[in-house]
């Protein structure tokens, strides 16, 4: 079993995206802290997956379902990040990011930073999309991201 932290804007959206991915066993929504200068917590998820899941597919999906190439005023709270739990995973992530950047001719602002701590969101917002699929937020922000999941899954 592997773990990966992902920050990509609102954690409600990121949670829903990765709950829809085959082979992801568990998604935890909350806040992740790293080391300075990233010690402030930001909205993120932790995913648990097996070695049957393609790391490049996971990272590609992450990059394509949030603003991974653009800065904005709330980047501290909504950091574009991949949090690693060990040096081996860090090396794999860096290789995938380099490959995807070259393949797409994109410059990603996504930071690859060490995981330090996780604090779960309030219980009443866990599984946000699954418990409120008809909420306006879900219709406007989450469902378009789920269409990307379907589209990418068909390609891979």
ZADOMAR-666783 format. One record per residue (C-alpha): x, y, z; residue in one letter. Coordinates in Angstrom, 2 decimals. Example, Ala and Ser with C-alpha at 12.3 -4.5 7.8 and 13.67 -1.06 7.14 Angstrom:
<torros>
+---------+---------+---------+----+
|       u |       v |       w | aa |
+---------+---------+---------+----+
|   12.30 |   -4.50 |    7.80 |  A |
|   13.67 |   -1.06 |    7.14 |  S |
+---------+---------+---------+----+
</torros>
This chain:
<torros>
+---------+---------+---------+----+
|       u |       v |       w | aa |
+---------+---------+---------+----+
|    0.00 |    0.00 |    0.00 |  X |
|    1.27 |    3.44 |   -0.97 |  X |
|    0.30 |    6.90 |    0.24 |  X |
|    0.42 |   10.20 |   -1.56 |  X |
|   -0.71 |   13.66 |   -0.49 |  X |
|   -2.28 |   15.90 |   -3.12 |  X |
|   -3.12 |   19.57 |   -2.89 |  X |
|   -5.05 |   20.98 |   -5.79 |  X |
|   -7.45 |   23.68 |   -4.78 |  X |
|  -10.53 |   22.80 |   -2.81 |  X |
|  -10.18 |   19.45 |   -1.07 |  X |
|  -13.86 |   18.66 |   -1.69 |  X |
|  -13.09 |   18.59 |   -5.40 |  X |
|   -9.84 |   16.68 |   -5.08 |  X |
|  -11.49 |   14.12 |   -2.79 |  X |
|  -14.27 |   13.45 |   -5.33 |  X |
|  -11.81 |   13.11 |   -8.21 |  X |
|   -9.71 |   10.45 |   -6.51 |  X |
|  -12.68 |    8.60 |   -5.03 |  X |
|  -13.66 |    7.97 |   -8.66 |  X |
|  -10.31 |    6.38 |   -9.60 |  X |
|  -10.14 |    2.59 |   -9.86 |  X |
|   -7.46 |    1.21 |   -7.58 |  X |
|   -7.51 |    4.06 |   -5.07 |  X |
|   -8.49 |    2.29 |   -1.87 |  X |
|   -9.05 |    5.25 |    0.42 |  X |
|   -9.18 |    9.05 |    0.22 |  X |
|   -8.78 |   11.20 |    3.32 |  X |
|   -9.81 |   14.85 |    3.04 |  X |
|   -8.33 |   17.55 |    5.25 |  X |
|   -5.30 |   19.74 |    5.68 |  X |
|   -1.64 |   18.89 |    5.14 |  X |
|    1.36 |   20.70 |    6.56 |  X |
|    4.92 |   20.39 |    5.35 |  X |
|    8.24 |   21.98 |    6.28 |  X |
|    9.08 |   25.69 |    6.08 |  X |
|    8.22 |   27.61 |    3.98 |  X |
|    5.23 |   25.27 |    3.43 |  X |
|    4.52 |   24.64 |    7.12 |  X |
|    1.15 |   26.41 |    6.99 |  X |
|   -1.58 |   23.89 |    6.40 |  X |
|   -3.37 |   23.79 |    3.06 |  X |
|   -6.43 |   21.97 |    1.81 |  X |
|   -5.40 |   18.56 |    0.51 |  X |
|   -6.11 |   14.85 |    0.49 |  X |
|   -4.16 |   11.72 |    1.27 |  X |
|   -4.78 |    8.81 |   -1.07 |  X |
|   -3.99 |    5.17 |   -0.36 |  X |
|   -3.40 |    2.93 |   -3.35 |  X |
|   -1.79 |   -0.36 |   -4.30 |  X |
|    1.18 |   -1.02 |   -6.55 |  X |
|   -1.34 |   -1.96 |   -9.26 |  X |
|   -2.13 |    1.74 |   -9.75 |  X |
|   -0.01 |    3.67 |  -12.23 |  X |
|    1.67 |    6.61 |  -10.46 |  X |
|    1.92 |    8.58 |  -13.70 |  X |
|   -1.83 |    8.20 |  -14.22 |  X |
|   -2.53 |    9.51 |  -10.72 |  X |
|   -0.24 |   12.50 |  -11.11 |  X |
|   -1.51 |   13.25 |  -14.61 |  X |
|   -5.08 |   13.22 |  -13.34 |  X |
|   -4.09 |   15.50 |  -10.47 |  X |
|   -2.46 |   18.00 |  -12.84 |  X |
|   -5.43 |   18.00 |  -15.22 |  X |
|   -8.12 |   18.53 |  -12.60 |  X |
|   -6.89 |   21.75 |  -11.01 |  X |
|   -5.00 |   24.91 |  -12.01 |  X |
|   -1.54 |   23.32 |  -11.95 |  X |
|    0.03 |   25.91 |  -14.25 |  X |
|   -1.37 |   29.18 |  -12.89 |  X |
|   -0.69 |   31.25 |   -9.79 |  X |
|   -3.57 |   32.91 |   -7.97 |  X |
|   -4.12 |   34.86 |   -4.78 |  X |
|   -5.17 |   31.87 |   -2.64 |  X |
|   -2.21 |   29.58 |   -3.44 |  X |
|   -1.20 |   29.38 |    0.21 |  X |
|   -4.49 |   27.77 |    1.26 |  X |
|   -5.08 |   26.01 |   -2.06 |  X |
|   -1.50 |   24.99 |   -2.83 |  X |
|   -0.80 |   22.93 |   -5.93 |  X |
|    1.33 |   20.23 |   -4.38 |  X |
|    2.30 |   16.60 |   -4.26 |  X |
|    3.34 |   15.54 |   -0.77 |  X |
|    5.72 |   12.60 |   -0.53 |  X |
|    6.14 |   10.27 |    2.43 |  X |
|    9.64 |    8.96 |    1.64 |  X |
|   12.63 |    9.68 |   -0.60 |  X |
|   11.90 |    6.78 |   -2.94 |  X |
|    8.45 |    8.21 |   -3.70 |  X |
|    9.95 |   11.69 |   -4.08 |  X |
|   12.29 |   10.42 |   -6.82 |  X |
|    9.43 |    8.70 |   -8.64 |  X |
|    7.25 |   11.82 |   -8.45 |  X |
|   10.04 |   14.04 |   -9.77 |  X |
|   10.61 |   11.69 |  -12.72 |  X |
|    6.89 |   11.62 |  -13.55 |  X |
|    6.59 |   15.40 |  -13.28 |  X |
|    9.57 |   15.90 |  -15.61 |  X |
|    8.13 |   13.43 |  -18.11 |  X |
|    4.65 |   15.00 |  -18.08 |  X |
|    6.05 |   18.52 |  -18.34 |  X |
|    8.08 |   17.55 |  -21.40 |  X |
|    5.28 |   15.50 |  -22.95 |  X |
|    2.78 |   18.36 |  -22.63 |  X |
|    5.24 |   21.23 |  -23.04 |  X |
|    3.85 |   22.71 |  -19.80 |  X |
|    5.47 |   24.39 |  -16.84 |  X |
|    3.72 |   23.18 |  -13.71 |  X |
|    3.74 |   25.23 |  -10.51 |  X |
|    2.97 |   22.09 |   -8.52 |  X |
|    5.41 |   21.75 |   -5.66 |  X |
|    6.88 |   18.42 |   -4.61 |  X |
|    7.24 |   18.73 |   -0.86 |  X |
|    7.56 |   16.45 |    2.16 |  X |
|    4.48 |   15.39 |    4.11 |  X |
|    4.68 |   16.36 |    7.78 |  X |
|    1.19 |   16.18 |    9.24 |  X |
|   -2.45 |   15.70 |    8.37 |  X |
|   -5.56 |   17.04 |   10.07 |  X |
|   -8.90 |   15.68 |    8.80 |  X |
|  -11.72 |   18.02 |    7.81 |  X |
|  -14.85 |   18.18 |    9.90 |  X |
|  -16.93 |   15.02 |    9.74 |  X |
|  -19.90 |   16.85 |    8.20 |  X |
|  -17.91 |   17.71 |    5.04 |  X |
|  -16.20 |   14.35 |    4.53 |  X |
|  -17.31 |   12.60 |    1.33 |  X |
|  -18.70 |   15.95 |    0.22 |  X |
|  -19.72 |   14.99 |   -3.31 |  X |
|  -21.01 |   11.54 |   -2.34 |  X |
|  -23.34 |   13.05 |    0.28 |  X |
|  -24.42 |   16.15 |   -1.71 |  X |
|  -24.28 |   15.37 |   -5.44 |  X |
|  -27.05 |   17.87 |   -6.21 |  X |
|  -25.51 |   20.80 |   -4.32 |  X |
|  -24.76 |   23.80 |   -6.56 |  X |
|  -21.05 |   23.64 |   -5.63 |  X |
|  -20.89 |   20.03 |   -6.78 |  X |
|  -22.66 |   20.75 |  -10.05 |  X |
|  -20.47 |   23.73 |  -10.85 |  X |
|  -17.03 |   22.63 |   -9.68 |  X |
|  -16.87 |   18.89 |   -9.02 |  X |
|  -18.84 |   17.38 |  -11.90 |  X |
|  -16.64 |   18.95 |  -14.62 |  X |
|  -13.61 |   17.41 |  -12.89 |  X |
|  -15.33 |   14.02 |  -12.83 |  X |
|  -15.81 |   14.30 |  -16.59 |  X |
|  -12.01 |   14.66 |  -16.89 |  X |
|  -11.63 |   11.48 |  -14.81 |  X |
|  -13.91 |    9.60 |  -17.25 |  X |
|  -12.13 |   11.04 |  -20.27 |  X |
|   -8.64 |   10.22 |  -19.00 |  X |
|   -9.69 |    6.73 |  -17.86 |  X |
|  -10.90 |    5.97 |  -21.37 |  X |
|   -7.51 |    7.04 |  -22.79 |  X |
|   -5.37 |    5.02 |  -20.39 |  X |
+---------+---------+---------+----+
</torros>
